[in-house]
Amino acid sequence: MNIKLNLFAAALLVSVFTFGQGETASEKRGQAGATELQLNPWVRSAGWLGGSIAGVRGAEAMRLNVGGIAETKGMELAFANTNWNSGSGISSFALGYTQQVGDSSALGISLMSMNFGDFVQTSVDLPEGTGVTFKPQFFNLGIAYSKQFSPHVNGGILVRIVNESVANVSASGIAIDAGVQYKGGKKDAFKFGVSLRNVGSKLQFAGDGLTYRGTISGGSDYDLSLKARSEAFELPVMLNLAVSYDVISSPIAMFTLGGNFNSNSFTNDQLQFGAQYAFQNKFFARLGYNYYSGMFGTEEQKTDINNGLTAGIGVKALLSKGLQDDDDKKAKNSTIGIDYAFRGTNSFSGTHGISVTFQL
């Protein structure tokens, strides 16, 4: 195996070991921040949860396991819109672009923004509202690189800029993701993946919105502009250990089962299971389930608004047929895919998402 891969895998395993040390998730939950980084805005993978992570490919891999973008052939462009917890007024928009570079590498760019709607500004003197509205802005932008180290192993890294802002106050920082994928067996039916996400420094809010008028008393009173300090917060580091297996693999149908262990530094560990059935690589049905300790307990023990169930459907259509030449072993076809996913919630009316993916 390539020495670079050995070093990459060793660094990732050290990170995994370090991840498990120190305070428990319940002890640190109040220190969490930038929790939008825990959300998966992509629809195909959301439909069957952890079943997709070991073998995730293309633009969606930049959110789950960046090693998967090395499988990009040509170019992939994806858009997704998700209505989180329908009735809450929260939505997200995601854009992903991956491009094959040479025979065994790929570059990618991913963008995600959150929309929370309009908020009414209030004050101590006007608790019913000042007549001014504002919109919080949560935004992150990632740049990724992934390489096929061998026909069976991919590895990649992503650097993500994280920004949160609200009413003249903002916080910015850098998060790093790393991931490795392995595939093997007959027709590469078995897949295994490890990814470590959202490793970075603490973020801290600052800006004019934290200033206020104050009075210093002494021999004489002075009115001054004072600035409050906000507490720094940590990023939600996550570890995924995923496997999947193609139970059926033929040109007519493919049926894949998979699972993922998700460990988060600020919430309960999760076990995610999923299945996908593909007919002629044109029609897709997906089903998933997410379990965590306490989800069937009291309201105080439930730490996740989701009830565990996910489902999705999708279609893929041919846009144009590729022209094979002497240098190509296989012609590249251009396709468009449209997918829908549903995630059940304990409150509201569930989370609904739709995406459009172009492969050129």
C-alpha positions as CSV (number, residue, x, y, z in Angstrom):
1,M,0.0,0.0,0.0
2,N,1.2,3.5,-0.8
3,I,3.2,5.1,2.1
4,K,1.1,8.2,1.8
5,L,-2.0,6.2,2.4
6,N,-0.4,4.6,5.5
7,L,0.4,8.0,6.9
8,F,-3.1,9.3,6.1
9,A,-4.8,6.4,7.7
10,A,-2.5,6.5,10.8
11,A,-3.3,10.2,11.3
12,L,-7.0,9.5,11.0
13,L,-6.8,6.7,13.5
14,V,-5.0,8.9,16.0
15,S,-7.7,11.4,15.6
16,V,-10.4,8.7,16.2
17,F,-8.6,7.6,19.4
18,T,-8.3,11.2,20.6
19,F,-11.9,11.8,19.8
20,G,-13.0,9.3,22.4
21,Q,-11.1,10.8,25.3
22,G,-12.1,13.4,27.9
23,E,-15.6,14.6,29.0
24,T,-18.7,12.7,28.0
25,A,-21.2,14.1,25.5
26,S,-23.7,14.8,28.2
27,E,-21.2,16.8,30.2
28,K,-20.2,18.9,27.2
29,R,-23.6,19.4,25.6
30,G,-23.9,23.0,26.8
31,Q,-20.7,24.0,25.1
32,A,-21.9,23.0,21.6
33,G,-22.1,25.4,18.7
34,A,-22.4,25.6,14.9
35,T,-24.7,22.6,15.1
36,E,-25.8,23.2,11.5
37,L,-22.6,21.2,10.7
38,Q,-24.4,18.1,12.0
39,L,-27.2,18.4,9.4
40,N,-27.1,16.5,6.2
41,P,-28.7,18.8,3.5
42,W,-28.4,16.1,0.8
43,V,-31.4,14.1,-0.2
44,R,-30.1,10.8,-1.8
45,S,-28.0,9.9,1.3
46,A,-30.7,11.2,3.7
47,G,-33.2,8.8,2.4
48,W,-31.3,5.8,3.8
49,L,-29.1,7.4,6.4
50,G,-26.0,5.4,7.4
51,G,-26.5,2.9,4.7
52,S,-25.1,5.3,2.2
53,I,-22.0,6.6,4.1
54,A,-19.6,3.7,3.3
55,G,-20.1,4.0,-0.4
56,V,-21.2,7.6,-0.8
57,R,-20.0,9.2,-4.0
58,G,-19.8,12.6,-5.7
59,A,-21.0,15.9,-4.2
60,E,-22.8,14.3,-1.3
61,A,-19.6,12.7,-0.1
62,M,-18.3,16.2,0.9
63,R,-20.8,16.1,3.8
64,L,-20.4,12.5,4.9
65,N,-17.1,11.0,3.8
66,V,-14.9,13.2,1.6
67,G,-13.0,10.2,0.3
68,G,-15.9,9.4,-1.9
69,I,-15.5,12.3,-4.3
70,A,-12.4,10.5,-5.8
71,E,-15.0,8.2,-7.6
72,T,-16.2,11.2,-9.6
73,K,-16.1,10.5,-13.4
74,G,-16.2,13.7,-15.4
75,M,-18.2,16.3,-13.5
76,E,-21.1,16.3,-11.0
77,L,-23.2,19.3,-10.1
78,A,-25.9,19.0,-7.4
79,F,-28.5,21.3,-5.8
80,A,-30.7,20.5,-2.8
81,N,-33.4,22.3,-0.8
82,T,-34.6,21.0,2.5
83,N,-37.6,22.2,4.6
84,W,-36.5,21.3,8.1
85,N,-39.2,20.4,10.6
86,S,-42.1,21.6,8.4
87,G,-44.0,24.3,10.2
88,S,-40.9,25.8,11.9
89,G,-40.0,28.1,8.9
90,I,-36.4,26.8,8.7
91,S,-34.9,25.7,5.4
92,S,-31.5,25.1,3.8
93,F,-30.0,25.3,0.4
94,A,-27.0,23.2,-0.7
95,L,-24.8,23.3,-3.8
96,G,-22.1,20.8,-4.6
97,Y,-19.6,20.6,-7.5
98,T,-17.0,17.8,-8.1
99,Q,-14.6,17.5,-10.9
100,Q,-12.3,14.6,-11.9
101,V,-8.7,15.6,-12.0
102,G,-6.4,13.2,-13.9
103,D,-7.1,9.5,-13.6
104,S,-7.4,9.0,-9.9
105,S,-8.2,12.4,-8.2
106,A,-11.0,14.8,-7.8
107,L,-11.6,18.3,-6.5
108,G,-14.9,19.6,-5.0
109,I,-16.6,22.7,-3.7
110,S,-19.6,22.5,-1.4
111,L,-21.9,25.3,-0.1
112,M,-24.7,25.3,2.5
113,S,-26.8,28.1,3.8
114,M,-29.6,28.2,6.3
115,N,-32.7,30.3,6.2
116,F,-34.5,31.0,9.5
117,G,-37.0,33.6,8.2
118,D,-37.5,37.1,9.7
119,F,-37.1,37.8,13.4
120,V,-38.7,40.8,15.1
121,Q,-36.2,42.9,17.0
122,T,-37.2,43.6,20.7
123,S,-35.7,45.6,23.5
124,V,-36.1,46.1,27.2
125,D,-38.2,49.2,26.6
126,L,-40.1,47.6,23.6
127,P,-40.6,43.9,24.4
128,E,-43.3,43.6,21.8
129,G,-41.0,44.8,19.0
130,T,-39.2,47.8,17.7
131,G,-40.6,47.6,14.2
132,V,-37.3,46.3,12.9
133,T,-36.8,42.8,11.6
134,F,-33.6,40.9,10.9
135,K,-32.4,37.5,9.5
136,P,-29.8,35.3,11.0
137,Q,-27.3,34.1,8.4
138,F,-25.6,30.6,8.7
139,F,-23.2,29.8,5.9
140,N,-20.4,27.3,5.3
141,L,-18.2,26.8,2.2
142,G,-15.9,23.8,1.8
143,I,-13.1,23.0,-0.6
144,A,-12.1,19.3,-1.0
145,Y,-9.5,17.0,-2.5
146,S,-9.7,13.3,-2.8
147,K,-7.5,10.6,-4.4
148,Q,-7.7,6.9,-5.3
149,F,-4.6,5.4,-3.7
150,S,-5.4,2.0,-5.1
151,P,-8.3,0.4,-7.0
152,H,-9.8,-0.4,-3.5
153,V,-8.9,2.6,-1.3
154,N,-9.9,6.3,-1.5
155,G,-8.8,9.1,0.9
156,G,-9.6,12.8,1.0
157,I,-9.6,16.0,3.0
158,L,-11.9,19.0,3.1
159,V,-11.4,22.5,4.6
160,R,-14.6,24.3,5.4
161,I,-15.2,28.0,6.3
162,V,-17.9,28.4,8.9
163,N,-19.8,31.7,9.4
164,E,-22.7,32.6,11.6
165,S,-24.1,36.2,11.9
166,V,-27.1,37.9,13.4
167,A,-27.8,41.6,13.9
168,N,-24.3,43.0,13.7
169,V,-22.7,40.1,15.5
170,S,-20.8,37.3,13.8
171,A,-18.5,34.3,14.4
172,S,-16.2,32.7,11.8
173,G,-13.9,29.7,11.9
174,I,-12.3,26.8,10.0
175,A,-13.4,23.1,10.2
176,I,-11.6,20.2,8.6
177,D,-13.0,16.9,7.5
178,A,-11.0,13.7,6.6
179,G,-12.2,10.4,5.3
180,V,-11.1,7.0,4.0
181,Q,-13.1,4.4,2.0
182,Y,-12.4,0.8,1.2
183,K,-14.2,-1.4,-1.3
184,G,-13.6,-5.1,-2.1
185,G,-15.0,-8.5,-2.7
186,K,-16.9,-9.7,-5.8
187,K,-17.9,-6.7,-7.9
188,D,-16.7,-4.5,-5.0
189,A,-19.8,-5.4,-3.1
190,F,-18.3,-4.8,0.3
191,K,-17.6,-1.2,1.4
192,F,-16.1,0.3,4.5
193,G,-15.7,3.9,5.4
194,V,-14.2,6.1,8.3
195,S,-14.7,9.8,8.4
196,L,-13.8,12.4,11.0
197,R,-15.7,15.7,10.6
198,N,-15.8,19.3,11.9
199,V,-12.3,19.3,13.6
200,G,-11.4,22.9,14.2
201,S,-10.8,25.8,16.7
202,K,-13.4,27.4,18.9
203,L,-15.6,30.1,17.5
204,Q,-16.6,33.3,19.3
205,F,-19.2,36.0,18.5
206,A,-18.0,39.6,18.2
207,G,-19.3,42.8,16.6
208,D,-21.1,46.1,17.2
209,G,-24.2,44.2,18.3
210,L,-22.5,43.4,21.6
211,T,-21.8,47.1,22.5
212,Y,-24.1,49.1,24.8
213,R,-24.2,52.4,26.6
214,G,-23.0,52.3,30.2
215,T,-22.2,54.7,33.1
216,I,-19.0,54.7,35.1
217,S,-19.6,56.2,38.6
218,G,-16.9,57.9,40.6
219,G,-16.2,61.5,41.5
220,S,-18.1,62.2,38.2
221,D,-20.3,60.1,36.1
222,Y,-19.2,59.2,32.6
223,D,-21.4,57.7,29.8
224,L,-19.3,55.3,27.7
225,S,-19.8,52.7,25.0
226,L,-19.0,49.3,26.4
227,K,-18.5,46.0,24.7
228,A,-19.6,42.7,26.2
229,R,-17.6,39.5,25.6
230,S,-19.3,36.4,24.4
231,E,-18.2,32.9,25.4
232,A,-16.3,30.9,22.8
233,F,-17.9,27.6,21.7
234,E,-16.6,24.4,20.1
235,L,-17.5,22.8,16.8
236,P,-19.5,19.5,16.9
237,V,-16.8,17.0,16.1
238,M,-18.3,13.8,14.6
239,L,-16.9,10.3,13.8
240,N,-18.5,7.9,11.3
241,L,-17.7,4.2,11.1
242,A,-19.8,2.7,8.2
243,V,-20.2,-0.5,6.3
244,S,-22.4,-1.6,3.4
245,Y,-22.9,-4.7,1.2
246,D,-24.6,-5.1,-2.2
247,V,-26.8,-8.1,-1.6
248,I,-28.0,-8.0,-5.2
249,S,-25.8,-6.7,-8.0
250,S,-26.9,-7.0,-11.6
251,P,-27.7,-4.7,-14.6
252,I,-31.4,-5.1,-13.8
253,A,-31.4,-4.5,-10.0
254,M,-29.2,-3.6,-7.1
255,F,-30.1,-4.0,-3.4
256,T,-27.7,-2.6,-0.8
257,L,-27.8,-2.8,3.0
258,G,-25.6,-0.7,5.2
259,G,-25.1,0.7,8.7
260,N,-23.2,3.5,10.4
261,F,-22.0,4.2,14.0
262,N,-22.1,7.9,14.5
263,S,-20.3,9.4,17.5
264,N,-20.8,13.0,18.3
265,S,-18.8,15.0,20.9
266,F,-21.9,16.7,22.2
267,T,-24.9,14.3,21.7
268,N,-25.7,10.7,22.2
269,D,-24.1,8.1,19.9
270,Q,-26.3,6.9,17.1
271,L,-26.7,3.7,15.2
272,Q,-28.0,4.3,11.7
273,F,-29.3,1.6,9.3
274,G,-30.4,1.8,5.7
275,A,-31.3,0.0,2.5
276,Q,-31.5,1.1,-1.1
277,Y,-33.1,-0.7,-4.1
278,A,-32.2,0.4,-7.6
279,F,-34.0,-0.8,-10.7
280,Q,-31.9,-0.5,-13.9
281,N,-30.0,2.4,-12.2
282,K,-33.0,4.5,-13.1
283,F,-35.5,4.2,-10.3
284,F,-34.6,4.2,-6.6
285,A,-36.3,3.4,-3.3
286,R,-34.7,4.1,0.1
287,L,-35.4,3.4,3.7
288,G,-33.5,4.2,6.9
289,Y,-33.7,4.2,10.7
290,N,-31.7,6.1,13.3
291,Y,-31.4,4.8,16.9
292,Y,-29.9,6.5,20.0
293,S,-30.0,5.7,23.7
294,G,-33.1,7.3,25.3
295,M,-35.2,7.8,22.1
296,F,-38.0,5.6,23.6
297,G,-37.7,7.1,27.1
298,T,-39.2,10.2,28.7
299,E,-39.4,13.6,27.0
300,E,-36.3,14.6,29.0
301,Q,-34.3,11.6,27.6
302,K,-35.2,12.4,24.0
303,T,-32.3,14.5,22.7
304,D,-33.2,14.5,19.0
305,I,-36.3,15.9,17.4
306,N,-36.2,13.2,14.7
307,N,-38.2,10.0,15.5
308,G,-35.7,7.8,13.6
309,L,-37.5,7.0,10.4
310,T,-36.3,8.1,7.0
311,A,-37.4,7.3,3.4
312,G,-36.7,8.4,-0.1
313,I,-37.3,7.9,-3.8
314,G,-35.4,9.0,-6.9
315,V,-35.3,8.8,-10.7
316,K,-32.3,9.1,-13.1
317,A,-32.7,9.9,-16.8
318,L,-30.3,10.1,-19.7
319,L,-29.5,13.5,-21.1
320,S,-27.1,12.5,-23.8
321,K,-25.1,9.5,-24.7
322,G,-21.4,9.8,-24.6
323,L,-19.3,9.2,-27.7
324,Q,-16.6,6.6,-27.2
325,D,-13.2,7.2,-28.6
326,D,-9.9,5.2,-28.8
327,D,-8.7,6.6,-25.5
328,D,-11.9,5.8,-23.5
329,K,-12.6,2.4,-22.1
330,K,-16.2,3.4,-21.6
331,A,-18.2,6.3,-22.9
332,K,-19.4,8.8,-20.4
333,N,-23.2,9.5,-20.5
334,S,-24.7,12.7,-19.2
335,T,-27.6,12.1,-16.7
336,I,-30.0,14.0,-14.5
337,G,-31.3,12.7,-11.2
338,I,-34.2,14.0,-9.1
339,D,-34.6,12.7,-5.6
340,Y,-36.9,13.2,-2.6
341,A,-36.4,12.3,1.0
342,F,-38.5,12.4,4.2
343,R,-37.3,12.4,7.8
344,G,-39.9,11.8,10.5
345,T,-39.9,14.1,13.5
346,N,-41.5,13.9,17.0
347,S,-42.9,17.4,16.5
348,F,-43.9,19.5,13.5
349,S,-44.7,17.7,10.2
350,G,-41.4,16.0,9.3
351,T,-38.4,17.2,7.3
352,H,-38.8,17.2,3.5
353,G,-36.0,17.6,0.9
354,I,-35.6,17.5,-2.9
355,S,-32.4,17.6,-5.0
356,V,-31.4,17.7,-8.6
357,T,-28.1,16.1,-9.7
358,F,-26.3,16.4,-13.0
359,Q,-23.5,14.1,-14.1
360,L,-21.7,15.2,-17.2
